[in-house]
Amino acid sequence: GVGVLGAVSKGKVSFIAVVPDDLIKGSGLKAGDIVKGVAQIAGGSGGGKPHLAQAGGRDPEKLEEALAAVADIVRQHLG
C-alpha cells in the first residue's frame, strides 16, 4: 500500500510518501503526485521519484487535515 508520514518541526510541516513498485507499474501511482497534493493542503509543495517523495508546508495547523486527505488524493490519482 501507499504510505504517507507527516511531522511538525520548527514551525513547519514535513511529509514523506512511499509507493511500492507494484502499484507504480500496475496503477501508475507516483509518490511525488501524492505528496504534492498532501502538501498543498498545508500551504506547501514537493515532489520526488515515483517510489519516494518529500514535501513541506508552512501551516503546521493543517497537518491532521492533510494526512486525513491521503485516501482521497490516492483515489483521485487512481481515477
Buried (B, 14 or more C-beta within 10 A) or exposed (E): EBEBEBEBEEEBBBBBBBBBEEBBEEEEBBBBBBBBBBBBBBBBEBBBEBBBBBBBBEBBEBBEEBBEBBEEBBEEBEE
